[in-house]
Amino acid sequence: MTLADEVISWYDVNARDLPWRQPETTPWGVLVSEVMLQQTPVVRVEPAWRSWMTRWPTPAALAADPQSEAIRMWGRLGYPRRAMRLHACALAIVERHGGRVPDDLDQLLALPGVGTYTGRAVATFAYGQRHPVVDTNVRRVVSRVVEGKPDAGPATTAADLVAMEELLPEEPARAARASIAFMELGAIVCTARAPKCVDCPFHAVCAWRLTGEPLPEGPSRKPQRYAGTDRQVRGLLLEVLRHATGPVPRQRLDLVWNDEVQRARALSGLVEDGLVESFGSEEFVLAGDAPKGEVQPL
C-alpha cells in the first residue's frame, strides 16, 4: 500500500465529525470554514460556522448585507479582517460568477482574500479535484514521514507543494480524500509537541521515528502574546462597536483601555484597516454602518 492508501484507511475510521465535511455542505460552506479555520481552533470555529451558514447560506445572502453585519457576526473569532474578506469574496462571487463559488483554481485564486492554500483547499475539498493542499499539519507529516525531520520550516514553499503532490493518487476524488486525510493526521496524531506515534498509520515506516531523533526543546514557534497588546485593545474597541445601534462617541471608547496612546493607535489601526469608519474624530461605527457621505478621515 502507498502512504496515501494507508492514511485514507486511517481517516475512514478516525476522522472527526465536522459539519463542513458533511456531503450536503456546499462549496460556499467549505470556503467559509477554510477562512474561519485560519489561526483559529476547530472548537471555536464550529459554532461560529453554524451561525454564519444559518444566516448566510449562500454568497448572495451575505452580499446583500453590509459588511458591518459580517464583522458583527464574526464575534470574537479574532483577526476580524477575515470577515471583511469573506464579504468582499461574496460580492465578487455574485458579480463575477452568478453567485456560485467557482470550481476553477485560477478563478478561486482571483477572489478577494483567497490565497494559495484557501483556493486549493476549496477546489479539493468542495469539488474533489487533485491539488496539493499544504498547511502546517500536512507539512509536519510529510517532513517527518518522508524526510526524517522532526518539523517543517516556518512557511510553505514550492517544494512543499511538489512533495505533497508526489504522494497523491492520480484519481482526483481519491487524491482529494488523501489530502484531507494527511491534514487530519497532522491535526490529531502527528502533532507538533506530543505526537501519538503508536496511533499513527505510518508508525512502522516514519523516517523521523526510525532515526530516534527527539523533538527540539521548546515550542517550534514562539507563542503570540495577546494580553496587553494592540490586538487586545482592538478587540475591546470592536466589541463596543459591534453592539452599538448608532455612532459611538470617542468618550465611550476611551473607557475600554487606560493607556491613551495605545488606545488611539489601536483605533487608528482599525480605521486604516477598513474595519471602522469615523465621523470626524469624535464618533465611530463599524465599516458599512455609516450613512453614505458622512464618513470623514480620522
Salt bridges, closest charged atoms under 4 A:
ASP5 OD1 - ARG174 NH2 3.18
ASP12 OD1 - ARG177 NH2 2.72
GLU46 OE2 - ARG50 NH2 3.11
ASP65 OD2 - ARG55 NH2 3.66
GLU69 OE1 - ARG55 NH2 2.78
GLU69 OE2 - ARG72 NH1 2.96
ASP103 OD2 - ARG100 NH2 3.61
GLU147 OE1 - LYS149 NZ 3.82
ASP160 OD2 - ARG139 NE 3.38
GLU165 OE2 - ARG130 NH1 3.26
GLU170 OE2 - ARG130 NH2 3.54
GLU184 OE1 - ARG16 NH2 2.79
GLU184 OE1 - ARG21 NH2 2.66
ASP230 OD2 - ARG265 NE 2.73
GLU239 OE1 - ARG76 NH1 3.36
GLU239 OE1 - ARG242 NH2 2.37
GLU239 OE2 - HIS243 ND1 3.68
ASP254 OD1 - ARG263 NE 3.00
ASP273 OD1 - ARG81 NH1 3.64
ASP273 OD2 - ARG234 NH2 2.84
ASP289 OD2 - ARG72 NH2 2.56
